[in-house]
Amino acid sequence: MSKLSEVALSGDPLGASDVELSGSGTRPLGEVRLGEHRVVSYVTSKKCGVSVFDPKKGEVIGLRTAWPENNSEGSDELPGGPYFNSSASGAGKSDPWVSLSCGRNSMIIKYESRDSFKDSHLNGAISVKRSADERTQFVVIGSTEERAKILKKLS
């Protein structure tokens, strides 16, 4: 992911959150709106991160995880791996659940919500795929080739 271009974000969502995101070495790689939530993906020197901003509540769900150091670590169920995973959800019943799979070449964000929603405002090396249940979106960040391989495998 070190070869991916940094994207310009509107405002400074990374600096405004209470998660340690701002500072040197933090590179935003993509953003998308999923319903009312703004999802921003970024990398640091050896970590992937995602922040999900809820403008109505003024809350942030933030996740960071390192990518595996070698091929014997992590999960390799999807192309572009291996991946280390982490997940979190908001405190409210209607808040989304978010998981982050971080690899050297790509990252995958799984976003689940009780409400149906549309994706919009894609920015960066990012693709979005809705699952059959229409409550889950997969956000894939990586090169065009990596994203195509991963999107083929996701359901």
C-alpha positions as CSV (number, residue, x, y, z in Angstrom):
1,M,0.0,0.0,0.0
2,S,3.0,2.2,0.2
3,K,2.7,2.7,-3.6
4,L,-0.9,4.1,-3.4
5,S,-1.4,7.8,-3.7
6,E,-2.5,9.8,-0.7
7,V,-5.9,11.4,-1.1
8,A,-7.0,14.9,-0.2
9,L,-9.8,14.9,2.4
10,S,-12.3,17.6,2.8
11,G,-11.8,19.2,6.2
12,D,-9.4,17.5,8.7
13,P,-11.3,14.4,9.9
14,L,-8.2,12.6,11.0
15,G,-6.9,15.5,13.1
16,A,-10.3,16.1,14.6
17,S,-10.9,12.6,16.0
18,D,-9.9,11.4,19.4
19,V,-8.1,8.4,17.9
20,E,-4.4,9.0,17.4
21,L,-4.4,9.5,13.7
22,S,-2.9,12.8,12.9
23,G,0.8,13.4,12.7
24,S,3.6,12.6,10.4
25,G,3.4,9.4,8.5
26,T,-0.4,9.2,8.5
27,R,-1.5,8.9,4.9
28,P,-5.2,8.9,4.0
29,L,-5.8,6.4,1.1
30,G,-9.5,6.5,0.6
31,E,-12.9,7.7,1.8
32,V,-16.5,6.8,1.1
33,R,-19.8,7.8,2.6
34,L,-22.0,4.9,3.7
35,G,-25.4,6.4,4.4
36,E,-24.7,9.2,6.8
37,H,-21.3,7.8,8.0
38,R,-18.0,8.9,6.5
39,V,-15.5,6.1,6.3
40,V,-11.8,7.1,6.0
41,S,-9.0,4.6,5.5
42,Y,-5.4,5.4,6.1
43,V,-1.9,3.9,6.7
44,T,1.0,4.7,8.9
45,S,4.5,3.2,8.7
46,K,3.3,-0.4,9.4
47,K,-0.4,-0.1,10.2
48,C,-3.7,0.2,8.5
49,G,-6.5,2.2,10.0
50,V,-10.1,3.2,9.5
51,S,-12.2,5.9,11.1
52,V,-16.0,5.9,10.8
53,F,-17.4,9.3,11.6
54,D,-21.0,9.8,12.6
55,P,-21.8,13.5,12.1
56,K,-25.2,13.4,13.9
57,K,-23.7,12.1,17.1
58,G,-20.3,13.6,16.7
59,E,-18.8,10.1,17.4
60,V,-16.0,8.1,15.8
61,I,-15.4,4.4,15.6
62,G,-11.6,4.0,15.1
63,L,-9.6,0.9,14.3
64,R,-5.9,0.3,13.7
65,T,-4.0,-2.9,13.2
66,A,-0.6,-3.8,11.9
67,W,-0.1,-5.8,8.8
68,P,1.6,-9.2,9.2
69,E,5.4,-9.1,9.1
70,N,5.6,-12.3,7.0
71,N,3.5,-14.8,5.2
72,S,3.2,-17.3,8.1
73,E,1.2,-14.8,10.2
74,G,-2.4,-13.7,9.8
75,S,-5.3,-14.9,7.6
76,D,-4.9,-15.6,3.9
77,E,-8.6,-16.4,3.1
78,L,-8.7,-13.5,0.6
79,P,-6.2,-12.4,-2.1
80,G,-3.8,-9.7,-1.2
81,G,-3.1,-11.2,2.2
82,P,-2.2,-12.3,4.7
83,Y,-4.2,-10.0,6.9
84,F,-4.5,-9.2,10.6
85,N,-8.0,-8.3,11.7
86,S,-9.7,-6.1,14.3
87,S,-13.3,-5.0,14.8
88,A,-15.5,-2.6,16.8
89,S,-18.9,-1.2,17.0
90,G,-20.6,1.9,18.4
91,A,-22.4,1.8,21.7
92,G,-25.9,2.3,20.4
93,K,-28.2,-0.3,19.0
94,S,-28.4,1.4,15.6
95,D,-24.6,2.0,15.4
96,P,-22.6,0.1,12.8
97,W,-20.2,-2.8,13.3
98,V,-16.9,-2.4,11.5
99,S,-14.0,-4.8,10.9
100,L,-10.6,-4.1,9.4
101,S,-8.4,-6.6,7.7
102,C,-4.9,-5.2,7.1
103,G,-2.3,-6.6,4.7
104,R,0.8,-5.2,3.1
105,N,-0.9,-4.8,-0.3
106,S,-4.5,-4.1,0.6
107,M,-7.1,-3.5,3.3
108,I,-10.7,-4.6,3.6
109,I,-13.3,-2.9,5.7
110,K,-16.5,-4.7,6.4
111,Y,-19.3,-2.3,7.5
112,E,-22.6,-3.7,8.8
113,S,-25.6,-1.6,9.7
114,R,-29.1,-2.4,10.8
115,D,-30.3,0.2,8.3
116,S,-30.2,0.0,4.6
117,F,-27.9,2.7,3.1
118,K,-26.2,3.8,-0.1
119,D,-22.5,4.4,-0.8
120,S,-21.4,7.7,-2.3
121,H,-18.5,10.1,-2.7
122,L,-15.7,7.5,-3.3
123,N,-12.3,9.1,-3.2
124,G,-9.0,7.2,-3.7
125,A,-7.9,3.7,-4.6
126,I,-11.1,2.3,-3.2
127,S,-14.0,0.0,-4.3
128,V,-17.2,-0.8,-2.6
129,K,-19.3,-4.0,-2.8
130,R,-22.7,-4.6,-1.2
131,S,-23.4,-8.1,0.1
132,A,-26.6,-10.0,-0.8
133,D,-28.2,-9.1,2.6
134,E,-27.9,-5.3,1.7
135,R,-26.9,-4.5,5.2
136,T,-23.2,-5.1,4.7
137,Q,-20.7,-3.2,2.6
138,F,-17.2,-4.2,1.8
139,V,-14.8,-1.4,1.2
140,V,-11.6,-2.5,-0.5
141,I,-8.4,-0.4,-0.7
142,G,-5.5,-1.3,-2.9
143,S,-4.3,-1.3,-6.4
144,T,-6.8,-1.8,-9.2
145,E,-5.6,-5.4,-9.7
146,E,-5.7,-6.3,-6.0
147,R,-9.2,-4.8,-5.6
148,A,-10.5,-6.8,-8.6
149,K,-9.2,-10.1,-7.2
150,I,-10.6,-9.4,-3.7
151,L,-14.0,-8.2,-4.9
152,K,-14.4,-11.4,-6.9
153,K,-14.0,-13.5,-3.7
154,L,-16.3,-11.4,-1.4
155,S,-19.9,-12.3,-0.9
